[in-house]
Amino acid sequence: MAEPCFDPGGFYEFDLAAGAVRTRHGGRVLVLSDNVVGPLVSAAVHHGDLTAVRQMGKEIGADVQKSMSGEVADHAPADVIQCAADLISVFGWGRLSTERWGDALAIVMREGPKLDEGRLGVAALLGGVFSILGGAEVACVPIDSLRFLVVSPSIAEQVWMWSREGTDVSSIVGRLEAGEK
């Protein structure tokens, strides 16, 4: 296992006199329970606008960039993923790991908060993180109770429909490799 890209013990700075919590990079954060965030994310899913959750993911992705020396592209993918996993964990979103399915990348999330039934909130967050880290917009589509498939936004809806039909990750990757739409 790679070493953390930062000291999690020193990640947050609590300024009780000012009533503020900041990350080590100076960004102000709010400490909220999943009982508060869950209804907000569910409402965003219901209204079809997860922009704020995706933006939160982009901010985490930017924090990953700041935490790594040099450019993200100069690091081994495993080190970038580990740094992202560390930061996602520090923000309380769960334990991230990855799986390769041929040319496809699946993000595996364990121990995450239950925010909405379809896990679209976590998908939006991950899409934001990996869009920043990859330098191009991507979508992370929930496939099963743990996995999110990283895909182009142009095919995300089709992948989502396949997953809702009960198609497993292996079959979805096979369909994508065959050029099915």
Legacy VTK file of the C-alpha trace (Angstrom):
# vtk DataFile Version 3.0
C-alpha trace
ASCII
DATASET POLYDATA
POINTS 181 float
0.000 0.000 0.000
1.348 3.427 -0.952
2.092 5.973 1.751
-0.565 8.682 2.203
0.055 11.789 0.099
-0.365 13.858 3.254
-0.629 13.652 7.023
-4.337 13.196 7.727
-3.757 14.358 11.309
-2.797 17.804 10.051
-5.341 18.130 7.264
-7.900 20.244 9.136
-7.263 23.422 11.073
-9.875 24.267 13.676
-10.156 27.971 14.513
-12.629 27.907 17.366
-12.349 31.655 18.019
-13.479 32.368 14.457
-15.862 29.431 14.327
-14.173 28.085 11.204
-12.647 24.848 9.945
-10.175 25.002 7.052
-8.214 22.440 5.096
-4.445 22.645 5.048
-4.760 24.441 1.687
-6.947 27.152 3.253
-10.354 26.097 1.936
-13.146 26.531 4.432
-15.204 23.407 5.106
-18.330 22.660 7.049
-18.628 19.596 9.234
-22.025 18.054 8.500
-23.520 14.695 9.374
-24.740 12.365 6.656
-28.222 12.861 8.157
-28.023 16.478 6.967
-26.212 15.915 3.660
-28.367 12.915 2.683
-31.633 14.861 2.269
-29.811 17.627 0.383
-28.300 15.114 -2.056
-31.621 13.282 -2.403
-33.349 16.562 -3.242
-30.660 17.333 -5.821
-31.143 13.875 -7.382
-34.922 14.362 -7.389
-34.522 17.702 -9.187
-31.937 16.280 -11.592
-29.216 18.772 -10.670
-26.141 17.362 -8.952
-23.940 20.296 -9.970
-23.050 21.189 -6.368
-22.043 17.605 -5.507
-19.963 17.341 -8.690
-18.309 20.660 -7.795
-17.470 19.263 -4.364
-15.775 16.366 -6.154
-13.839 18.789 -8.339
-12.624 20.578 -5.210
-11.434 17.268 -3.767
-9.701 16.543 -7.098
-8.005 19.948 -6.934
-6.891 19.147 -3.378
-5.369 15.898 -4.662
-3.466 17.913 -7.269
-2.170 20.308 -4.604
-1.166 17.399 -2.381
1.053 15.770 -4.995
4.430 17.194 -5.895
4.510 18.305 -9.521
1.851 17.481 -12.086
-0.591 14.612 -11.586
0.431 13.215 -14.991
4.004 12.836 -13.700
2.890 10.300 -11.065
2.061 6.629 -11.386
-1.714 6.111 -11.698
-1.693 3.937 -8.550
-0.179 6.818 -6.547
-2.780 9.282 -7.849
-5.597 6.859 -7.023
-4.172 6.312 -3.529
-3.958 10.052 -2.896
-7.556 10.468 -4.118
-8.621 7.586 -1.878
-6.899 9.206 1.101
-8.604 12.556 0.560
-12.030 11.064 -0.126
-11.670 9.165 3.130
-10.630 12.285 5.070
-13.782 14.019 3.809
-15.871 11.060 5.060
-17.079 9.748 1.695
-15.844 6.175 2.230
-12.991 3.893 1.161
-12.092 4.101 -2.518
-10.290 1.463 -4.539
-10.237 0.585 -8.230
-10.678 -2.431 -10.456
-9.620 -2.891 -14.063
-12.104 -4.560 -16.419
-10.177 -4.779 -19.677
-9.681 -1.179 -20.748
-12.381 0.004 -18.353
-11.851 1.451 -14.893
-14.313 0.780 -12.087
-14.220 2.791 -8.883
-15.167 0.740 -5.836
-16.600 2.603 -2.852
-16.984 0.921 0.532
-18.218 2.305 3.843
-19.670 5.417 2.200
-22.660 7.365 3.458
-26.118 6.350 2.225
-27.251 9.587 0.620
-29.680 8.553 -2.100
-31.146 5.271 -3.297
-29.447 5.174 -6.709
-26.052 6.340 -5.369
-26.111 9.191 -7.878
-24.722 11.635 -5.306
-21.566 9.568 -4.842
-21.416 9.097 -8.637
-21.490 12.882 -9.132
-18.784 13.404 -6.513
-16.533 10.764 -8.102
-17.172 12.183 -11.568
-15.945 15.559 -10.344
-12.835 14.098 -8.690
-11.789 12.025 -11.695
-12.595 14.768 -14.220
-10.036 16.983 -12.486
-7.461 14.220 -12.100
-7.833 13.004 -15.686
-7.975 16.447 -17.247
-11.215 15.639 -19.137
-14.859 15.425 -18.162
-15.930 11.917 -17.161
-18.989 10.364 -15.595
-18.966 7.680 -12.919
-22.031 5.506 -13.358
-23.285 3.328 -10.483
-23.288 -0.285 -11.688
-23.936 -2.279 -8.514
-23.855 -1.734 -4.764
-20.092 -1.004 -4.794
-18.928 -0.168 -8.327
-19.004 2.958 -10.464
-17.830 2.663 -14.071
-15.789 5.615 -15.375
-17.139 6.536 -18.823
-17.472 9.406 -21.250
-20.458 11.605 -20.391
-21.787 10.917 -23.905
-22.492 7.253 -23.031
-23.276 7.605 -19.324
-27.048 7.462 -19.791
-26.827 4.248 -21.833
-24.537 2.636 -19.250
-26.953 3.735 -16.506
-29.865 2.124 -18.365
-27.936 -1.154 -18.757
-27.085 -1.173 -15.056
-30.754 -0.541 -14.109
-31.699 -3.546 -16.276
-29.452 -5.653 -14.041
-26.559 -5.980 -16.487
-23.352 -6.717 -14.575
-20.093 -4.800 -14.996
-18.471 -7.515 -17.119
-21.358 -7.515 -19.608
-21.479 -3.707 -19.720
-17.756 -3.538 -20.479
-18.240 -6.192 -23.173
-21.038 -4.154 -24.749
-18.883 -1.015 -24.682
-15.915 -2.833 -26.222
-18.210 -4.132 -28.984
-19.303 -0.555 -29.699
-22.899 -1.181 -28.648
-25.002 1.892 -27.901
LINES 1 182
181 0 1 2 3 4 5 6 7 8 9 10 11 12 13 14 15 16 17 18 19 20 21 22 23 24 25 26 27 28 29 30 31 32 33 34 35 36 37 38 39 40 41 42 43 44 45 46 47 48 49 50 51 52 53 54 55 56 57 58 59 60 61 62 63 64 65 66 67 68 69 70 71 72 73 74 75 76 77 78 79 80 81 82 83 84 85 86 87 88 89 90 91 92 93 94 95 96 97 98 99 100 101 102 103 104 105 106 107 108 109 110 111 112 113 114 115 116 117 118 119 120 121 122 123 124 125 126 127 128 129 130 131 132 133 134 135 136 137 138 139 140 141 142 143 144 145 146 147 148 149 150 151 152 153 154 155 156 157 158 159 160 161 162 163 164 165 166 167 168 169 170 171 172 173 174 175 176 177 178 179 180
